[in-house]
Amino acid sequence: MPRAIRHVEKHFTASDTVRDIVIGMSDGLTVPFALAAGLTGAVQGLENPNVIVVTAGLAEIAAGSIAMGLGGYLAARTDAEHYAAELAREERETVEVPDEEAEEVARVFREYGLDEKTVHTVTDAIRSDQKRWIDFMMRFELGLEKPDPRRARRSALTIALSYIAGGLIPLSPYFVPWSLGYAALASVAVTALALLIFGYVKGVYTTQRPFRGAWQTLLVGGLAAGAAFTLASLVREAH
């Protein structure tokens, strides 16, 4: 007799946290990298160019992390407020128009191809408990899950810290007392490596295509930095 093989499903459940890290880290790597590249093209020949790049870069990281964190906080708060508003509406409608709400439940099961007898039996069972009825409507009619009340603060902190971590990578070579050109080359090298690693890891957790995620992330960051450097160089030469 063949040995039974136990089936174990593995699902990734930290999607919100990963999304916040991706948002913060991707912008943190790309925007300060583009800024540092642009400033490198603009401050050549000036006194203490590395100090200028570092100062402007740190200012951008501070402002960017606050703005991104606040954006994540407001987005999570908006989701929570939307859920609360829809929950109140469903509670009211199950009392004021129960037959119409019951028909909406039945419609969900009809879409799964159940026969009418089964549909009526299941619908009656669900509407017998108002809390269960409302939960069903929120999830299957509106597609809404109850948000974590701590989500807003956690999202803001995760995005902000991820932005800071990403932003310090392209800026780090400018802290070393190297020439501007060498610091710029080192910044390109460490940021390219970070973009590849970040894109690969992001691909593992999101699309299951890590190599495509790696080169796409590198391409986006490289295009942004290249455009900033070229524009800054053109402006400097024009003046």
Buried (B, 14 or more C-beta within 10 A) or exposed (E): EEEEEEEEEEEEEEEBEBBBBBBBBBBBBBBBBBBBBBBBBBBBEEEEBBEBBBEBBBEBBBEBBEBBBEBBBEBBBEBBEEBEEBBEBBBEBBEEEEEEBBEBBBEBBBEEEBEEEEBBEBBEEBBEEBEEBBBBBBEBBBEBEEBEEEBBBBBBBBBBBBBBBBBBBBBBBBBEEBEBEEBBBBBBEBBBEBBBEBBBBBBBBBEEEBEEBBBBBBEBBBEBBBEBBEBBBEEBEEE
